[in-house]
Amino acid sequence: MKLNNKGWGLSTLLICFCIILIFLVISVYYAYRFSEKIDKDIEPDNSDNIVIDYYKNLENNINSAILNYINNGQIIVNNSSTMMLGLTDLRELGYTGDIIDESSKNECSGYIIIKNVNSQLDVKSYLKCDNYETEGYNG
């Protein structure tokens, strides 16, 4: 840069402007990346909930199948009694298909507890898959 009584030339001014513009673009890029990282850290990870919902849906399907089995008169649960039925028994009777673990593609094991309390049926299914186990499962 040559400084004289006339001041800086147009080319010198354009070079300074380009340098400032480059620094501005770089700083905006890094500020955007930083804000994206903060947003990603704040957002909760819902993938675990989706996986748990898959298994809860399997349990609900099993509960529906056992209620269908009971309503068809295939089984009678006496008042104030508890009955346990294996998941393989329910499958062999044709009320449900294979219960497959979504991630490992292996078959899940399990059982169903049927309680008759004051003529009200309480059905609870318990699953054990490679990546999931119903709370209270006793294998």
N, C-alpha and C positions, 0 to 999 in steps of 0.2 A: 504494500500500500504506500502510495506516495502522497504525502500531504504537502499541499502548497497553499497559497493565498486563496485559491478558488474553492478549497474544501475537497471532499472525497468525490470521486467520479461515480457515475451511474453503475458501472460494472462492480465497483467495490461495494456499493450499497446492495446490489442484487446478491452478491456472494454472502454478505452478512445476513440478509433476509433468508436465503436458502438454508444456511446453517441453523438459524433460529427455528425455522420451520421443521427441519429434520429433528431437532431436539424436542420440539413440541409434539410431533407425531409419535416419536418413541415414548415419550412420557404418557401420552394418552393411551397407547397400546398397553403399557405396563399397569396403568391405573385400571383399565378394563379387566385385564387378567387377574389383578388382585381382588377386584370386586366380585368377579365370578368365583374365585376360590373361597371368599368369605361366604357367599350365598350357598355354595355347595356344602360347606362345613356346618352351616346353620340348619339346612333342610334335613329332616329325619330320613333315615333309610327305611323304606317301606317293603323291601324285598323279604325280610323275615316275616312280616305280617301276611304277605301273599302266600308264602310257603305254609304257614300255620293255617291260613284259611283253606288251603287245599285239603289238609288233613282233617280239619273240622268238618268240611263238606263230606269227606269220606265217612266220618263218624255219623253224620246226619243221615246219609244214604243207608248205612247199616241199620240205624234206628228205624227208619221208614220200612226197610225190608222185614225186620223182626215184627213190627206192628202189623204189617200185612200178613205175615205168617200166623200171628196170633188171631187176627180177625178172620182168617180163613178156617179157624177151628182146628188147626193142626196141633196146637199145644194149649193146654189149660193150666193156668197158674192159680193154685188155690189161694184163698184169702189168707193174709198174713204169712205168706211163704216167699221164698226167694229161689230163683232158678238160674242156672248158668248154661249158656249154649255157646259152643265153639263157632268161630267164624267159618271153619271148614264144613261144619254141619249145615250151616245156613246156605253155603255155596252148593253143597251136594244136593240139597233139597230144591235147588233151582231158584231161590229167592234173591240171590245176588251173584254177580260174576266174580272173577278174580279181583282182589284188591291189590293193586300194584303201586309200589312206591314210585312216584313220578321221577325222582332224580336217579335212583339206582336201577330202576326197572325190575327189581326183585319183588316177590310176593310178600305182603305184610301178613302177620299173624295177629290173632286177637280173639276176643270173646265178648259175649254180651251178658250182662246181669239184668234179670227181670225180677222186679219186686212187686208184689201185690199187697198194698197197704190200704185197708178199708175200701176194697174194690176199685182202687185207683192203681193203674199200672205205671211203674217207674222203670223206664228202659235206659240203660247206660251202656254204651259200647266202649271197648278199650282196644286200641290199636298199638301194635309194635311194628314199626318199619325200620329200615336202616337209618333214616335220618330223623325219626320222630317216634315218640312214645307218649301215649296218653297219660296224663297225671293220674297216679293211683294204680297203674298197670301192675299186675302181679303175674309174672311169667312162670 
